[in-house]
């Protein structure tokens, strides 16, 4: 983690909400904590051809079952 200043860690207890939204050919993921809103854009899933929003939702639901909000 320390090798790159852009690396960071957020504990699950700090996360209040995770938002998933369709964005072009990929998705936008917003992770909201008490301190900050973190934003990522993703496009594609390894070994998954033509990933859809439902594919991202399935993965995120495993990790954040009670914090995930999806906008399709």
C-alpha positions in Angstrom: 0.0 0.0 0.0 2.7 2.5 0.8 4.5 2.0 -2.5 2.0 4.4 -4.2 0.7 7.5 -2.6 -2.6 7.0 -4.5 -3.3 3.8 -2.5 -5.6 4.0 0.4 -7.8 1.8 2.6 -11.3 2.4 4.0 -12.5 0.2 6.8 -16.0 -1.3 6.2 -17.2 0.3 9.5 -16.4 3.8 8.0 -18.6 3.2 4.9 -22.1 4.6 5.2 -23.3 4.0 1.6 -22.2 2.5 -1.7 -23.9 3.9 -4.8 -23.7 2.1 -8.2 -24.8 3.9 -11.3 -24.6 3.0 -15.0 -22.1 5.2 -16.8 -21.6 4.8 -20.5 -20.2 1.4 -21.2 -19.3 0.9 -17.6 -20.3 2.0 -14.1 -19.7 4.7 -11.5 -19.1 3.6 -7.9 -19.4 6.1 -5.1 -18.4 5.1 -1.6 -19.6 7.5 1.0 -18.1 7.8 4.5 -18.6 10.3 7.2 -15.5 12.2 6.0 -15.5 12.0 2.2 -17.2 10.7 -1.0 -14.8 8.5 -3.0 -15.6 8.0 -6.7 -14.4 5.4 -9.2 -15.3 4.6 -12.8 -15.1 1.0 -13.9 -15.4 -0.6 -17.3 -15.2 -4.3 -17.6 -14.8 -7.3 -15.3 -11.9 -9.8 -15.7 -13.0 -12.9 -17.6 -16.5 -11.4 -18.1 -17.4 -10.3 -21.7 -19.6 -7.3 -22.0 -20.3 -6.7 -18.3 -23.7 -5.2 -17.5 -24.7 -3.1 -14.4 -26.3 -6.3 -13.0 -22.8 -7.9 -13.0 -21.3 -5.1 -11.0 -24.3 -5.2 -8.6 -23.9 -8.9 -8.0 -20.2 -8.4 -7.0 -20.8 -5.3 -4.8 -23.9 -7.0 -3.1 -21.6 -9.7 -1.8 -19.3 -7.2 0.0 -21.9 -4.4 0.9 -25.3 -6.2 1.2 -26.8 -3.6 3.5 -25.1 -0.5 2.1 -25.6 -0.8 -1.7 -27.8 1.5 -3.7 -28.2 0.9 -7.4 -29.4 3.4 -10.1 -30.0 1.8 -13.5 
